[in-house]
Amino acid sequence: MSDLDFVSGSKPIGIESGEGPYLYGTDGTEYLDAGASYACTPLGHCHPVVVDAVQEQIGELTFVDSSYPVQAREDAYAALVAAVPSRLEGAWFCNSGTEANEAALKFARSATGDSKIVAATRSFHGRTMGSLAATWKDKYKKPYEPLAGDVEFVPYGDGEELAAAVDDETAAVILEPIQGEGGINVPPVGYLETARECTDEAGAALVFDEVQTGMGRTGKMWACQNAGVTPDVLTTAKGLGNGLPVGAVAVRDWIADGAASHNATFSGGPVVAAAVHATVSTLVEEEWPAHAADVGDYLVTELETALSDTVREVRGDGLLVGIELKRGANRVARNLALEHRILALPAGRTVLRVLPPLVIGEAEADRLVNALTEILAPEATSES
Ligand SMILES: *Cc1c(COP(=O)(O)O)cnc(C)c1O
């Protein structure tokens, strides 16, 4: 087995079940999930409130199209709209993150009458034609060109370059409030505010892709709330249904006007709607974002203390944590999994990404810190 195989799919670990922050292999081995579910299970695996809601709904009404009012869908919309920043007054459900961003870019074009999109270096917005055009990495794009859209890339985190790129022809600026896939990159203070100001001045839509940062992961329900900046469009997916495939676009009124002829067959289907309602209301009512902030602070402090000599940097917010290593992240992820039963993800060549369910506690954080301390210890260098 090569390291590449380990990261790209064929991992030698069959998973059979999950509970809370743990996954269980076919041989009964318990693994701590620090990334295996890609931020899709904020409440932990098989959370009983979500499981019950889905089981009840699938037996009652599995599907009817979205032109018929259904209680589950109305409850899901109400919960989501109540949970997004207050100036985002409407929402639309889709099936994934890329579809949410695709919709955001369409809505922005239609609401502004413009077509130029400004995106950032090292961004990741998804793999369908429009979202892919706004994604940075050539590896994901080259084989499929030409892509859909007129996209200009500016260096992530540089407010001046961003403001200079936004003009009267700009339909949207699309940014992750903290970049996930691109390496857990936290922008400097004031960057999101600059994005807000320059899009306001140009009459362009500000789109925040919160597919990875949202659902409480960074200590607030949405990462943009840490900066106090409300976008015109907020996209979410991954953890929105605690593991069921669902995404959403939340919009301000002037953007909603541009959404008239967009839809999808499965938009807000009753089963995923039941999952969304259960997930969002549980996260909010039980205050899991605040818990993510506390455990995240604890984890980052412990990592910094234990690893100050063996890593370059620990960064992120809440339970979206990136560890910039002095060596390849694939191999460290592999050691974590095979020797320590902890499943984490690389984000780029040298960054190890930790994004566990928000329900971990200090014991799980300690387990990760101890394992990394062992793997990265100088005397272990030759074997790892
Ligand atoms: C995962 C991700 C996407 C794409 O979501 P899919 O559901 O895989 O289409 C888009 N944006 C960000 C920030 C992501 O992390």
The ligand as an SDF file (V2000), in Angstrom:
LIG
                    3D

 15 15  0  0  0  0  0  0  0  0999 V2000
  -16.2050   20.0260    0.5190 C   0  0  0  0  0  0  0  0  0  0  0  0
  -16.3010   21.4460    0.0880 C   0  0  0  0  0  0  0  0  0  0  0  0
  -17.0540   21.8180   -1.0390 C   0  0  0  0  0  0  0  0  0  0  0  0
  -17.7240   20.8220   -1.9430 C   0  0  0  0  0  0  0  0  0  0  0  0
  -18.7220   20.1030   -1.3010 O   0  0  0  0  0  0  0  0  0  0  0  0
  -19.2930   18.7580   -1.9790 P   0  0  0  0  0  0  0  0  0  0  0  0
  -20.4540   18.3940   -1.1110 O   0  0  0  0  0  0  0  0  0  0  0  0
  -18.1910   17.7680   -1.9800 O   0  0  0  0  0  0  0  0  0  0  0  0
  -19.7040   19.1280   -3.3650 O   0  0  0  0  0  0  0  0  0  0  0  0
  -17.1610   23.1630   -1.3290 C   0  0  0  0  0  0  0  0  0  0  0  0
  -16.5610   24.0900   -0.5660 N   0  0  0  0  0  0  0  0  0  0  0  0
  -15.8290   23.7820    0.5180 C   0  0  0  0  0  0  0  0  0  0  0  0
  -15.2210   24.8600    1.3390 C   0  0  0  0  0  0  0  0  0  0  0  0
  -15.6760   22.4370    0.8810 C   0  0  0  0  0  0  0  0  0  0  0  0
  -14.9380   22.1150    1.9450 O   0  0  0  0  0  0  0  0  0  0  0  0
  1  2  1  0
  2  3  1  0
  2 14  2  0
  3  4  1  0
  3 10  2  0
  4  5  1  0
  5  6  1  0
  6  7  2  0
  6  8  1  0
  6  9  1  0
 10 11  1  0
 11 12  2  0
 12 13  1  0
 12 14  1  0
 14 15  1  0
M  END
$$$$
